[in-house]
Amino acid sequence: MVLAKVVRSGIIVSKVITKNPREWLMTEQQIEQSLIEKLVDLKYTHRPDIRDKTALEQNFRDRFEALNRVQLTAAEFARLRDEIITADVFSAA
């Protein structure tokens, strides 16, 4: 066994590592949970109800319509979505 210091969420944690790498490697789910915890610590709100692109777009539409006091048709929302979403991060900024 080896004692190692691991930085997790900005905190150094001592961890015992065995010779079996499967015992000390983080799974994808553990990495995602660690990221969520870090973002919550930074005052982001975790929304477990938004799990896919469809739910994200519906949440955006609901918020947009409420804040602007409008009701968008499906075509209007599609045009708005296509205008603000772009694969090029430089033109999006």
Contact map, one row per residue, 1 for C-alpha under 8 A:
111000000000000111100000000000000000000000000000000000000000000000000000000000000000000000000
111100000000000111000000000000000000000000000000000000000000000000000000000000000000000000000
111110000000011110000000000000000000000000000000000000000000000000000000000000000000000000000
011111000000011110000000000000000000000000000000000000000000000000000000000000000000000000000
001111100001111000000000000000000000000000000000000000000000000000000000000000000000000000000
000111110001111000000000000000000000000000000000000000000000000000000000000000000000000000000
000011111111100000000000000000000000000000000000000000000000000000000000000000000000000000000
000001111111100000000000000000000100000000000000000000000000000000000000000000000000000000000
000000111110000000000000000000000100110000000000000000000000000000000000000000000000000000000
000000111111000000000000000000000000000000000000000000000000000000000000000000000000000000000
000000111111100000000000000000000000000000000000000000000000000000000000000000000000000000000
000011110111110000000000000000000000000000000000000000000000000000000000000000000000000000000
000011110011111000000000000000000000000000000000000000000000000000000000000000000000000000000
001111000001111100000000000000000000000000000000000000000000000000000000000000000000000000000
001111000000111110000000000000000000000000000000000000000000000000000000000000000000000000000
111100000000011111000000000000000000000000000000000000000000000000000000000000000000000000000
111100000000001111101011000000000000000000000000000000000000000000000000000000000000000000000
110000000000000111111011000000000000000000000000000000000000000000000000000000000000000000000
100000000000000011111000000000000000000000000000000000000000000000000000000000000000000000000
000000000000000001111111000000000000000000000000000000000000000000000000000000000000000000000
000000000000000011111111100000000000000000000000000000000000000000000000000000000000000000000
000000000000000000011111100000000000000000000000000000000000000000000000000000000000000000000
000000000000000011011111100000000000000000000000000000000000000000000000000000000000000000000
000000000000000011011111110000000000000000000000000000000000000000000000000000000000000000000
000000000000000000001111111000000000000000000000000000000000000000000000000000000000000000000
000000000000000000000001111111100000000000000000000000000000000000000000000000000000000000000
000000000000000000000000111111100000000000000000000000000000000000000000000000000000000000000
000000000000000000000000011111110000000000000000000000000000000000000000000000000000000000000
000000000000000000000000011111111000000000000000000000000000000000000000000000000000000000000
000000000000000000000000011111111100000000000000000000000000000000000000000000000000000000000
000000000000000000000000011111111110000000000000000000000000000000000000000000000000000000000
000000000000000000000000000111111111000000000000000000000000000000000000000000000000000000000
000000000000000000000000000011111111100000000000000000000000000000000000000000000000000000000
000000011000000000000000000001111111110000000000000000000000000000000000000000000000000000000
000000000000000000000000000000111111111000000000000000000000000000000000000000000000000000000
000000000000000000000000000000011111111100000100000000000000000000000000000000000000000000000
000000001000000000000000000000001111111110000000000000000000000000000000000000000000000000000
000000001000000000000000000000000111111111000000000000000000000000000000000000000000000000000
000000000000000000000000000000000011111111111000000000000000000000000000000000000000000000000
000000000000000000000000000000000001111111111100000000000000000000000000000000000000000000000
000000000000000000000000000000000000111111110000000000000000000000000000000000000000000000000
000000000000000000000000000000000000011111110000000000000000000000000000000000000000000000000
000000000000000000000000000000000000001111111000000000000000000000000000000000000000000000000
000000000000000000000000000000000000001111111100000000000000000000000000000000000000000000000
000000000000000000000000000000000000001100111110000000000000000000000000000000000000000000000
000000000000000000000000000000000001000100011111000000000000000000000000000000000000000000000
000000000000000000000000000000000000000000001111110000000000000000000000000000000000000000000
000000000000000000000000000000000000000000000111111000000000000000000000000000000000000000000
000000000000000000000000000000000000000000000011111000100000000000000000000000000000000000000
000000000000000000000000000000000000000000000011111110110010000000000000000000000000000000000
000000000000000000000000000000000000000000000001111110110000000000000000000000000000000000000
000000000000000000000000000000000000000000000000011111110000000000000000000000000000000000000
000000000000000000000000000000000000000000000000011111111000000000000000000000000000000000000
000000000000000000000000000000000000000000000000000111111100000000000000000000000000000000000
000000000000000000000000000000000000000000000000111111111110000000000000000000000000000000000
000000000000000000000000000000000000000000000000011111111111000000000000000000000000000000000
000000000000000000000000000000000000000000000000000011111111100000000000000000000000000000000
000000000000000000000000000000000000000000000000000001111111110000000000000000000000000000000
000000000000000000000000000000000000000000000000010000111111111000000000000000000000000000000
000000000000000000000000000000000000000000000000000000011111111100000000000000000000000000000
000000000000000000000000000000000000000000000000000000001111111110000000000010000000000000000
000000000000000000000000000000000000000000000000000000000111111111000000000000000000000000000
000000000000000000000000000000000000000000000000000000000011111111100000000000000000000000000
000000000000000000000000000000000000000000000000000000000001111111110000000000000000000000000
000000000000000000000000000000000000000000000000000000000000111111111111000000000000000000000
000000000000000000000000000000000000000000000000000000000000011111111100000000000000000000000
000000000000000000000000000000000000000000000000000000000000001111111000000000000000000000000
000000000000000000000000000000000000000000000000000000000000000111111100000000000000000000000
000000000000000000000000000000000000000000000000000000000000000011111110000000000000000000000
000000000000000000000000000000000000000000000000000000000000000011011111000000000000000000000
000000000000000000000000000000000000000000000000000000000000000010001111100000000000000000000
000000000000000000000000000000000000000000000000000000000000000010000111111110000000000000000
000000000000000000000000000000000000000000000000000000000000000000000011111110000000000000000
000000000000000000000000000000000000000000000000000000000000000000000001111111000000000000000
000000000000000000000000000000000000000000000000000000000000000000000001111111100000000000000
000000000000000000000000000000000000000000000000000000000000000000000001111111110000000000000
000000000000000000000000000000000000000000000000000000000000100000000001111111111000000000000
000000000000000000000000000000000000000000000000000000000000000000000000011111111100000000000
000000000000000000000000000000000000000000000000000000000000000000000000001111111110000000000
000000000000000000000000000000000000000000000000000000000000000000000000000111111111000000000
000000000000000000000000000000000000000000000000000000000000000000000000000011111111100000000
000000000000000000000000000000000000000000000000000000000000000000000000000001111111110000000
000000000000000000000000000000000000000000000000000000000000000000000000000000111111110000000
000000000000000000000000000000000000000000000000000000000000000000000000000000011111110000010
000000000000000000000000000000000000000000000000000000000000000000000000000000001111111000010
000000000000000000000000000000000000000000000000000000000000000000000000000000000111111110110
000000000000000000000000000000000000000000000000000000000000000000000000000000000000111110010
000000000000000000000000000000000000000000000000000000000000000000000000000000000000011111110
000000000000000000000000000000000000000000000000000000000000000000000000000000000000011111111
000000000000000000000000000000000000000000000000000000000000000000000000000000000000000111111
000000000000000000000000000000000000000000000000000000000000000000000000000000000000010111111
000000000000000000000000000000000000000000000000000000000000000000000000000000000001111111111
000000000000000000000000000000000000000000000000000000000000000000000000000000000000000011111
